[in-house]
Amino acid sequence: MSNFNNTLIQVVREGMGDGDQFLSMTLIASYFRILQEEGQLPRIIVFYNSGVKLLVEDSPVLEALKNLEANGVVLIACKTCLNHYGILDNIQVGKCGTMYDIIELQGKADKVITL
């Protein structure tokens, strides 16, 4: 059983960590893959700011996110952020939510992890 059962992960940038963009994308891809492989599935992953770019066509982590969603992980993208980047129509996985939705989900989670 996963110790992430009622965990919310928030992805706030396009990648993981600051610094080299290639390394950031490599790290986030590895993170999502290992969550799946190890069965450490969070209940929800929310994406805001440039993190929403991971949910659109041509994202290098799109397949990993589709796999997580297929295994019951809820993926929520900030609609304001998608609109800001002009990519609302390009979302390929997950669903749009508002900041109200994100705040409500954060409040219900036992643990919040920010990447």
C-alpha positions in Angstrom: 0.0 0.0 0.0 1.3 3.5 -0.9 2.1 5.9 1.8 1.1 8.6 -0.8 -2.6 7.6 -0.5 -3.9 11.1 0.4 -0.9 13.1 -0.9 -1.2 16.0 -3.3 1.8 16.8 -5.4 2.0 20.2 -7.0 4.2 20.8 -10.0 5.0 24.5 -10.3 7.5 24.5 -13.1 8.3 22.8 -16.4 10.6 20.2 -15.0 12.0 19.5 -11.6 14.3 21.8 -9.8 16.1 24.9 -11.0 19.0 25.0 -13.4 19.6 23.2 -16.6 16.4 22.6 -18.5 17.4 19.2 -19.9 18.3 18.0 -16.5 15.1 19.3 -15.0 13.1 17.4 -17.6 15.1 14.3 -17.1 14.5 14.5 -13.4 10.7 15.0 -13.6 10.4 12.1 -16.2 12.3 9.9 -13.8 10.2 11.0 -10.8 6.9 10.2 -12.6 8.2 6.9 -13.9 9.4 5.8 -10.4 6.1 6.8 -8.8 4.4 4.4 -11.2 7.0 1.6 -10.9 7.1 1.6 -7.1 3.3 2.0 -6.7 3.8 5.3 -4.8 0.8 6.8 -6.4 -0.4 10.2 -5.0 -4.1 10.9 -5.0 -3.8 14.1 -6.9 -1.2 16.0 -8.9 -1.9 19.7 -9.6 0.0 21.7 -12.2 0.3 25.5 -12.1 2.5 28.2 -13.5 4.8 26.7 -16.2 4.2 23.2 -14.8 1.0 23.1 -17.0 3.3 22.8 -20.0 3.9 19.2 -19.0 0.3 18.3 -19.9 0.2 19.4 -23.5 1.1 17.7 -26.8 4.8 17.2 -27.3 5.5 17.1 -23.6 8.3 14.6 -22.9 6.5 13.3 -19.9 3.0 13.0 -21.5 3.0 9.2 -21.6 4.1 8.9 -17.9 1.3 11.3 -16.9 -1.2 9.3 -19.0 -0.1 6.1 -17.2 -0.5 7.8 -13.8 -4.0 9.0 -14.7 -4.9 5.6 -16.0 -3.9 4.2 -12.6 -6.3 6.5 -10.7 -4.2 9.6 -10.1 -6.2 12.8 -10.6 -4.4 15.4 -12.7 -5.6 19.0 -12.4 -4.2 21.9 -14.5 -4.7 25.5 -13.5 -6.9 27.0 -16.2 -5.6 30.5 -15.6 -2.1 29.3 -16.3 -3.1 27.3 -19.4 -4.7 30.5 -20.7 -1.7 32.6 -19.8 0.6 30.4 -21.9 -2.0 30.1 -24.7 -2.1 26.3 -24.4 -5.6 25.6 -23.1 -6.6 23.8 -26.3 -3.4 21.7 -26.3 -4.0 19.8 -23.0 -3.7 16.1 -23.6 -4.1 14.6 -20.1 -5.8 15.7 -16.9 -8.5 18.3 -16.5 -8.7 22.0 -16.0 -9.4 23.4 -12.6 -9.5 26.8 -10.9 -7.4 28.1 -8.0 -10.5 27.5 -5.8 -10.3 23.8 -6.8 -6.6 23.6 -6.1 -6.9 25.3 -2.6 -9.8 22.9 -1.7 -7.7 19.9 -2.7 -4.7 21.1 -0.8 -6.8 21.5 2.3 -8.1 18.0 2.0 -4.7 16.4 1.5 -2.8 14.8 4.4 0.5 15.8 2.7 1.4 18.3 0.0 4.7 18.0 -1.9 5.9 20.7 -4.2 8.2 20.0 -7.1 
